[in-house]
């Protein structure tokens, strides 16, 4: 087990570019601009299988590390609900993850039933997301239609609408049984909000269309269509939004995120998925010149999950921060567990009491988007004892120099109560971002992380196209008092990098 581990999830990063498809409908047309698909959750779905050594009546589940989309426990977390396949009967049984042992096994809050202990039974944790698709139409057709296409699986061993995460695309969900809401259920028309004030429900959900790529391969896409009223047109040059999926995964339906389509050796390298915004006539003829194509790049397995677009590059790594005693973070000295920092986690290890415990990661971004990019961050919650409710509070800096999530201040005392957790920023020399929200400077400026996606804060950005990589060290600081209860503490950070044309 890792003591005092800070587990990170990088956010999925929605960015797009657009290309014209071969002409089939000749009109004076222009592709939509400002095209972007933003996901409410960028985390890849988890799909593994039960491995050798798993025993009925035990709470330890070992996974098959030699095959399947997920071959480690890197994309599982305490509190996750996993569904393990039933042997001999259809369906699966739900369990709750209590703890992550290592990359090859995890512990459940209850013991494993005999039907779920068989080798090769699947282990699934679906991650569903609301898609907010923004685009600015440059044309209007009377009674026309706007259609969102998102990549669907075309693999022989997968189905695009069975409620199971696919390696080759997003799953639309299943209509099996009485389930109509929640993870695994099929996306419903009433959970799609069409643009332009269209009052009718979206159509085409559950249908797929094949598109031939430049390499001659046909790829398949789920279709979601919003139709204007007869005789009506849409505004031109005004941003439109198509919202696909409800906010709640328990009371509404959403598309199911893919499972990993890369090897363990390539964790952190994005899986790419196409999407399209298409304009159709009232007679369902595609206006190719109005078609915009984008890509989503989905990353997991580093306990920093990030959705990256092909037009933006975003990296979290440990370059320059693994040597004990270095001072890449101004006013801080990298601590004893520096060599253990990776792109997947920041393990503080055993903490020194009433002293500063400092570790860091390097965060880098670049893009070719005309309007640049922004990097934001938030935490899932304060550091909390695994299996308990005791916490290490977020820092408020020193009592005389109070800081907030929106205002940095001096944190120079490690002895003030209570225990505290926070961060500072220091530009990487030669790669300074265009705009940094704040820097630690020479006076130990720090802030607490905000809690929840709605409170995410920008740490650095560039409103224009950067000429090179822009990088910053994120410097993590922990202090604990001598009355802090012993135990393992953890939380999650979500980094999101977004670029816009």
C-alpha positions as CSV (number, residue, x, y, z in Angstrom):
1,X,0.0,0.0,0.0
2,X,1.1,3.5,-0.7
3,X,1.1,5.8,2.4
4,X,-0.2,9.4,2.0
5,X,-0.5,8.9,-1.8
6,X,-1.9,11.8,-3.9
7,X,-3.7,10.1,-6.8
8,X,-4.3,12.3,-9.9
9,X,-6.7,12.1,-12.7
10,X,-6.1,14.3,-15.6
11,X,-9.0,15.5,-17.3
12,X,-10.1,14.6,-20.9
13,X,-9.5,17.5,-23.1
14,X,-12.0,18.5,-25.8
15,X,-10.7,20.2,-28.9
16,X,-11.5,19.9,-32.6
17,X,-10.5,20.6,-36.1
18,X,-12.6,20.4,-39.2
19,X,-12.1,19.1,-42.8
20,X,-14.5,18.8,-45.8
21,X,-15.7,15.4,-46.8
22,X,-16.0,14.4,-50.5
23,X,-18.8,16.3,-52.3
24,X,-22.2,14.7,-52.6
25,X,-24.5,17.8,-52.3
26,X,-23.5,20.9,-54.2
27,X,-24.5,24.1,-52.4
28,X,-22.7,27.3,-51.5
29,X,-21.6,26.2,-48.0
30,X,-19.1,26.7,-45.3
31,X,-18.2,24.4,-42.3
32,X,-19.2,25.4,-38.8
33,X,-16.6,27.1,-36.8
34,X,-15.7,27.1,-33.0
35,X,-16.4,23.4,-32.9
36,X,-15.8,21.7,-29.6
37,X,-17.0,18.6,-27.7
38,X,-16.6,18.9,-23.9
39,X,-17.2,15.9,-21.7
40,X,-18.4,16.1,-18.1
41,X,-16.2,13.1,-17.2
42,X,-13.0,12.4,-19.1
43,X,-12.3,9.1,-17.4
44,X,-12.0,6.0,-19.5
45,X,-14.2,3.0,-18.7
46,X,-12.6,0.0,-17.0
47,X,-12.8,-3.4,-18.6
48,X,-10.6,-6.2,-17.1
49,X,-11.1,-9.9,-16.4
50,X,-10.7,-12.0,-13.2
51,X,-7.2,-13.5,-13.0
52,X,-5.6,-16.6,-11.5
53,X,-5.6,-16.7,-7.7
54,X,-9.1,-15.2,-7.1
55,X,-11.1,-17.3,-4.6
56,X,-14.7,-17.3,-3.8
57,X,-15.4,-16.1,-0.2
58,X,-12.3,-13.8,-0.3
59,X,-12.5,-10.0,-0.8
60,X,-9.4,-9.8,-2.9
61,X,-9.9,-9.8,-6.7
62,X,-6.8,-10.5,-8.9
63,X,-6.9,-9.3,-12.5
64,X,-5.5,-10.8,-15.7
65,X,-2.5,-8.6,-16.5
66,X,-1.7,-10.3,-19.8
67,X,-4.7,-9.4,-21.9
68,X,-8.0,-7.3,-22.1
69,X,-8.4,-3.5,-22.4
70,X,-7.5,-2.8,-18.7
71,X,-4.5,-4.8,-17.5
72,X,-3.7,-2.9,-14.3
73,X,-5.8,-1.4,-11.5
74,X,-4.6,2.1,-12.4
75,X,-8.0,3.2,-13.5
76,X,-9.9,2.0,-10.4
77,X,-10.4,3.9,-7.2
78,X,-11.7,3.4,-3.7
79,X,-15.5,3.6,-3.7
80,X,-15.8,2.6,-7.4
81,X,-18.7,0.3,-8.2
82,X,-17.5,-2.6,-10.4
83,X,-19.8,-5.2,-12.0
84,X,-18.2,-8.7,-12.2
85,X,-19.7,-11.2,-14.6
86,X,-21.8,-14.1,-13.4
87,X,-20.7,-17.6,-14.5
88,X,-23.6,-19.8,-15.8
89,X,-26.2,-17.0,-15.8
90,X,-26.5,-13.7,-17.7
91,X,-25.5,-10.4,-16.3
92,X,-23.2,-9.4,-13.5
93,X,-23.0,-8.6,-9.8
94,X,-22.1,-5.2,-8.4
95,X,-19.4,-4.8,-5.8
96,X,-17.7,-1.7,-4.2
97,X,-13.9,-1.3,-4.3
98,X,-12.5,-0.8,-0.8
99,X,-8.8,-0.4,-1.6
100,X,-6.3,-0.7,-4.4
101,X,-3.6,-3.2,-3.4
102,X,-1.2,-2.8,-6.3
103,X,-1.4,-2.9,-10.1
104,X,-2.5,-6.5,-10.1
105,X,-5.3,-6.7,-7.4
106,X,-7.9,-4.8,-5.5
107,X,-10.0,-5.3,-2.4
108,X,-13.8,-5.3,-2.2
109,X,-16.0,-4.2,0.7
110,X,-17.7,-7.6,0.7
111,X,-16.6,-11.1,-0.1
112,X,-16.8,-12.5,-3.7
113,X,-19.6,-14.9,-4.5
114,X,-18.8,-18.2,-6.1
115,X,-20.4,-17.3,-9.5
116,X,-18.1,-14.3,-9.8
117,X,-14.8,-15.9,-8.8
118,X,-14.2,-17.8,-12.1
119,X,-11.2,-16.9,-14.2
120,X,-12.0,-14.7,-17.3
121,X,-15.2,-13.3,-15.8
122,X,-15.3,-9.7,-16.9
123,X,-14.8,-6.8,-14.4
124,X,-16.4,-3.6,-15.6
125,X,-16.7,0.0,-14.2
126,X,-18.6,2.1,-16.8
127,X,-17.7,5.8,-17.0
128,X,-20.4,7.8,-18.6
129,X,-20.3,11.5,-19.7
130,X,-22.5,14.3,-20.8
131,X,-21.3,15.8,-24.1
132,X,-21.7,19.5,-24.6
133,X,-21.1,20.1,-28.4
134,X,-20.5,23.7,-29.4
135,X,-20.4,25.0,-32.9
136,X,-21.1,28.2,-34.8
137,X,-23.1,27.6,-38.1
138,X,-22.0,29.5,-41.2
139,X,-25.0,28.5,-43.3
140,X,-28.8,27.9,-42.9
141,X,-31.1,25.6,-44.8
142,X,-34.9,25.9,-44.5
143,X,-36.2,22.9,-42.5
144,X,-32.6,21.6,-42.2
145,X,-31.1,19.2,-39.7
146,X,-28.0,19.2,-37.6
147,X,-26.4,15.9,-36.8
148,X,-23.8,14.9,-34.2
149,X,-21.8,11.7,-35.0
150,X,-19.6,10.1,-32.4
151,X,-17.4,7.1,-33.0
152,X,-19.0,3.7,-32.4
153,X,-17.2,0.4,-32.3
154,X,-16.8,-1.6,-35.5
155,X,-15.0,-4.5,-33.8
156,X,-16.4,-8.0,-34.4
157,X,-16.2,-8.9,-30.7
158,X,-18.0,-5.7,-29.5
159,X,-21.5,-4.3,-29.8
160,X,-22.2,-0.6,-30.0
161,X,-25.4,-0.7,-27.9
162,X,-25.1,-3.3,-25.2
163,X,-24.3,-1.1,-22.2
164,X,-20.7,-2.4,-22.0
165,X,-17.7,-0.2,-22.6
166,X,-16.0,-0.7,-26.0
167,X,-12.4,-0.5,-27.0
168,X,-13.2,1.1,-30.4
169,X,-15.7,3.8,-29.6
170,X,-18.5,5.1,-27.3
171,X,-21.4,2.8,-26.4
172,X,-24.9,4.1,-26.8
173,X,-26.2,1.9,-23.9
174,X,-28.6,-1.0,-23.8
175,X,-32.4,-1.4,-23.7
176,X,-32.2,-4.8,-22.1
177,X,-34.7,-5.4,-19.3
178,X,-36.5,-2.7,-17.4
179,X,-33.5,-0.4,-16.9
180,X,-34.1,3.0,-18.4
181,X,-31.7,5.2,-16.5
182,X,-28.3,5.1,-15.0
183,X,-25.0,3.6,-16.1
184,X,-25.4,1.1,-19.0
185,X,-28.9,2.3,-20.0
186,X,-29.5,3.5,-23.6
187,X,-29.2,7.2,-24.2
188,X,-32.8,8.6,-24.3
189,X,-34.1,11.3,-26.7
190,X,-35.4,13.3,-23.7
191,X,-31.8,13.5,-22.4
192,X,-30.7,15.4,-25.5
193,X,-31.2,19.1,-25.7
194,X,-31.2,20.3,-29.3
195,X,-29.8,23.7,-30.4
196,X,-31.7,26.8,-31.8
197,X,-34.6,26.3,-29.4
198,X,-35.7,23.1,-31.2
199,X,-38.7,21.8,-29.2
200,X,-38.8,18.3,-30.7
201,X,-36.7,15.4,-29.3
202,X,-33.6,14.2,-31.1
203,X,-33.9,11.3,-33.5
204,X,-31.6,8.6,-34.8
205,X,-30.4,7.5,-31.4
206,X,-29.4,3.8,-31.7
207,X,-28.6,4.2,-35.4
208,X,-25.1,4.1,-36.9
209,X,-23.6,5.3,-40.1
210,X,-20.5,4.2,-41.9
211,X,-17.9,6.8,-43.1
212,X,-15.0,5.8,-45.3
213,X,-11.7,7.2,-44.1
214,X,-8.8,8.3,-46.3
215,X,-7.2,4.8,-45.8
216,X,-10.2,3.2,-47.3
217,X,-11.5,1.7,-44.0
218,X,-15.1,2.2,-43.1
219,X,-15.6,3.4,-39.5
220,X,-19.0,3.6,-37.8
221,X,-20.6,6.4,-35.8
222,X,-23.7,6.8,-33.6
223,X,-26.1,9.4,-35.0
224,X,-28.0,12.1,-33.0
225,X,-30.1,14.4,-35.2
226,X,-31.9,17.6,-34.4
227,X,-34.4,18.8,-37.0
228,X,-35.6,22.4,-37.5
229,X,-39.3,23.0,-38.0
230,X,-40.6,23.1,-41.5
231,X,-40.1,26.5,-43.0
232,X,-37.6,27.5,-40.2
233,X,-33.9,28.2,-40.5
234,X,-31.1,28.6,-37.9
235,X,-29.1,31.7,-37.0
236,X,-25.8,32.2,-38.8
237,X,-22.6,33.2,-36.9
238,X,-24.2,32.5,-33.5
239,X,-22.8,29.8,-31.3
240,X,-25.1,26.8,-30.8
241,X,-25.0,24.0,-28.2
242,X,-26.2,20.4,-28.5
243,X,-26.2,18.8,-25.0
244,X,-26.1,15.0,-25.1
245,X,-26.9,13.2,-21.9
246,X,-28.2,14.3,-18.6
247,X,-26.0,15.6,-15.7
248,X,-26.9,12.7,-13.4
249,X,-25.8,9.2,-14.3
250,X,-28.4,7.8,-11.9
251,X,-31.5,9.8,-13.1
252,X,-30.6,10.3,-16.7
253,X,-28.8,8.6,-19.5
254,X,-25.4,9.3,-21.1
255,X,-23.0,7.9,-23.6
256,X,-20.5,5.3,-22.1
257,X,-16.9,6.3,-22.5
258,X,-14.5,3.8,-24.2
259,X,-12.2,1.4,-22.4
260,X,-8.5,1.7,-23.1
261,X,-7.3,0.9,-26.6
262,X,-3.6,1.0,-25.9
263,X,-1.1,-1.2,-24.1
264,X,0.2,-0.8,-20.5
265,X,3.5,0.3,-22.0
266,X,1.8,3.2,-23.7
267,X,-0.2,4.4,-20.8
268,X,-0.5,8.2,-21.1
269,X,-0.6,8.1,-24.9
270,X,-4.0,9.2,-26.1
271,X,-6.6,7.1,-27.8
272,X,-8.2,9.1,-30.7
273,X,-11.9,9.1,-31.6
274,X,-13.5,11.1,-34.4
275,X,-16.8,13.1,-34.1
276,X,-18.6,15.1,-36.8
277,X,-21.1,18.0,-36.9
278,X,-23.1,17.5,-40.1
279,X,-25.7,19.7,-41.8
280,X,-28.5,18.0,-43.7
281,X,-31.4,19.2,-45.8
282,X,-35.0,18.5,-44.9
283,X,-34.8,15.5,-47.1
284,X,-31.8,14.0,-45.2
285,X,-29.2,14.9,-47.9
286,X,-25.8,15.5,-46.3
287,X,-24.4,18.9,-47.2
288,X,-20.7,17.9,-47.2
289,X,-19.3,21.4,-47.4
290,X,-21.0,22.2,-44.1
291,X,-19.5,19.1,-42.3
292,X,-16.9,19.7,-39.6
293,X,-14.8,16.8,-38.3
294,X,-13.1,16.7,-34.9
295,X,-11.3,14.3,-32.7
296,X,-11.3,13.5,-29.0
297,X,-8.1,12.1,-27.4
298,X,-8.9,10.1,-24.3
299,X,-6.2,9.2,-21.8
300,X,-6.2,7.1,-18.6
301,X,-4.2,4.7,-16.6
302,X,-1.9,7.3,-15.0
303,X,-4.5,8.1,-12.3
304,X,-4.4,11.4,-14.1
305,X,-7.0,11.0,-16.8
306,X,-7.1,13.5,-19.5
307,X,-9.1,13.9,-22.6
308,X,-6.8,15.5,-25.2
309,X,-7.7,16.6,-28.7
310,X,-5.2,15.9,-31.5
311,X,-4.7,19.6,-31.9
312,X,-3.5,20.1,-28.3
313,X,-0.7,18.2,-26.6
314,X,-0.9,18.0,-22.8
315,X,1.6,16.1,-20.6
316,X,1.9,15.5,-16.9
317,X,5.3,14.0,-16.0
318,X,8.1,13.9,-13.4
319,X,10.9,15.6,-15.5
320,X,13.1,17.7,-13.3
321,X,11.4,16.9,-10.0
322,X,12.8,13.5,-9.0
323,X,16.1,14.6,-7.2
324,X,15.8,15.0,-3.5
325,X,16.9,18.5,-2.3
326,X,16.4,20.4,-5.5
327,X,14.6,23.7,-5.5
328,X,12.7,23.8,-8.8
329,X,9.8,25.2,-6.8
330,X,11.0,28.6,-5.5
331,X,11.1,28.6,-1.7
332,X,10.6,24.8,-1.4
333,X,13.0,21.9,-1.2
334,X,11.9,18.6,-2.9
335,X,11.4,15.9,-0.3
336,X,12.8,12.4,0.4
337,X,10.2,10.6,-1.8
338,X,11.0,12.6,-4.9
339,X,12.3,9.6,-6.9
340,X,8.9,7.9,-6.5
341,X,6.9,10.7,-8.3
342,X,5.6,9.6,-11.7
343,X,3.1,10.8,-14.2
344,X,0.6,8.6,-12.5
345,X,0.8,9.6,-8.9
346,X,2.5,11.7,-6.3
347,X,3.3,9.5,-3.3
348,X,4.5,11.6,-0.3
349,X,5.2,8.4,1.7
350,X,5.8,8.8,5.4
351,X,5.4,12.5,6.3
352,X,7.6,14.5,8.6
353,X,5.6,16.0,11.4
354,X,5.4,19.8,11.8
355,X,7.7,20.3,8.8
356,X,7.1,21.1,5.1
357,X,6.7,18.0,2.9
358,X,7.2,19.1,-0.7
359,X,6.9,17.2,-4.0
360,X,6.2,18.4,-7.6
361,X,5.2,17.4,-11.1
362,X,5.8,19.1,-14.4
363,X,2.7,20.1,-16.5
364,X,3.1,21.0,-20.1
365,X,0.8,22.2,-22.9
366,X,0.9,23.3,-26.5
367,X,-1.6,23.6,-29.3
368,X,-2.1,24.9,-32.9
369,X,-5.5,26.4,-32.0
370,X,-5.8,30.1,-33.1
371,X,-7.4,31.0,-29.8
372,X,-4.9,29.2,-27.7
373,X,-5.6,27.0,-24.6
374,X,-6.1,27.0,-20.9
375,X,-5.2,24.5,-18.2
376,X,-7.4,24.2,-15.2
377,X,-7.4,22.0,-12.0
378,X,-9.7,20.9,-9.2
379,X,-9.7,18.2,-6.5
380,X,-12.3,15.6,-5.8
381,X,-12.2,16.3,-2.0
382,X,-9.8,17.1,0.7
383,X,-7.2,14.4,1.5
384,X,-9.2,11.7,3.3
385,X,-8.1,8.6,5.3
386,X,-8.7,5.4,3.2
387,X,-11.6,3.6,4.6
388,X,-12.5,6.4,7.0
389,X,-13.6,10.0,7.3
390,X,-10.7,11.7,8.9
391,X,-9.2,14.4,6.7
392,X,-6.1,16.6,6.1
393,X,-7.7,20.0,5.5
394,X,-6.8,22.2,2.5
395,X,-4.4,25.0,3.4
396,X,-5.4,28.5,4.4
397,X,-1.7,29.5,4.5
398,X,-0.4,31.3,7.6
399,X,-2.9,32.7,10.1
400,X,-1.6,36.2,9.4
401,X,-1.6,35.8,5.6
402,X,-4.7,33.9,4.7
403,X,-5.0,32.3,1.2
404,X,-8.1,31.0,-0.7
405,X,-8.7,29.1,-3.9
406,X,-8.8,32.5,-5.7
407,X,-6.1,34.3,-3.8
408,X,-2.5,33.1,-3.0
409,X,-0.6,34.2,0.1
410,X,2.5,33.4,2.2
411,X,2.8,29.9,3.7
412,X,6.0,30.1,5.7
413,X,5.1,28.2,8.9
414,X,4.9,24.4,9.1
415,X,3.9,24.3,12.8
416,X,0.6,26.1,12.8
417,X,-2.5,23.9,13.2
418,X,-4.3,22.2,11.7
419,X,-2.6,19.9,9.1
420,X,-2.7,21.4,5.6
421,X,-2.4,20.6,1.9
422,X,-1.9,23.1,-0.9
423,X,0.0,24.0,-4.1
424,X,2.1,26.7,-5.8
425,X,3.3,27.2,-9.3
426,X,6.8,27.9,-10.7
427,X,7.4,28.4,-14.4
428,X,9.9,26.0,-16.0
429,X,12.9,28.2,-17.2
430,X,12.8,28.7,-20.9
431,X,9.2,27.5,-21.2
432,X,7.3,30.1,-19.2
433,X,3.5,30.1,-20.0
434,X,2.1,33.2,-21.6
435,X,-0.1,33.8,-18.5
436,X,0.3,32.2,-15.1
437,X,-2.5,32.7,-12.5
438,X,0.1,33.1,-9.8
439,X,3.7,32.0,-9.0
440,X,5.3,31.2,-5.6
441,X,7.9,33.9,-6.2
442,X,10.4,34.4,-3.4
443,X,7.8,34.6,-0.6
444,X,6.3,31.1,-0.7
445,X,2.9,32.0,-2.2
446,X,0.4,29.1,-2.1
447,X,-3.3,28.3,-2.6
448,X,-5.6,25.4,-1.7
449,X,-7.1,23.4,-4.6
450,X,-10.8,24.1,-5.2
451,X,-13.2,21.2,-4.7
452,X,-15.4,20.0,-7.6
453,X,-15.6,20.6,-11.3
454,X,-17.8,23.7,-10.9
455,X,-15.0,25.4,-9.0
456,X,-12.1,24.5,-11.2
457,X,-9.4,27.3,-11.5
458,X,-7.1,28.2,-14.3
459,X,-3.4,27.7,-13.5
460,X,-1.9,28.9,-16.8
461,X,-3.0,29.7,-20.3
462,X,-2.2,31.4,-23.6
463,X,-5.0,33.2,-25.5
464,X,-3.1,32.8,-28.8
465,X,-1.2,30.0,-30.5
466,X,1.9,29.3,-28.5
467,X,5.2,29.1,-30.5
468,X,6.5,26.1,-28.4
469,X,5.7,24.0,-25.3
470,X,4.7,26.0,-22.2
471,X,5.5,24.4,-18.9
472,X,5.0,24.9,-15.2
473,X,6.0,23.0,-12.1
474,X,3.0,22.3,-9.8
475,X,4.5,22.2,-6.4
476,X,2.5,20.2,-3.8
477,X,3.0,20.9,-0.1
478,X,1.8,19.0,3.0
479,X,2.1,19.7,6.7
480,X,0.8,17.5,9.5
481,X,0.7,18.2,13.2
482,X,1.7,15.7,15.8
483,X,-2.0,15.1,16.6
484,X,-2.9,14.0,13.0
485,X,-4.3,10.4,13.2
486,X,-2.1,7.8,11.6
487,X,-3.3,6.2,8.3
488,X,-3.2,6.3,4.6
489,X,-4.7,9.5,3.0
490,X,-5.6,10.2,-0.6
491,X,-7.7,12.2,-3.0
492,X,-7.8,12.9,-6.8
493,X,-6.9,15.9,-8.9
494,X,-8.5,16.6,-12.3
495,X,-6.4,18.6,-14.8
496,X,-8.2,19.7,-17.9
497,X,-6.5,21.4,-20.9
498,X,-8.9,22.9,-23.5
499,X,-8.1,24.6,-26.8
500,X,-10.5,26.4,-29.1
501,X,-10.4,27.4,-32.7
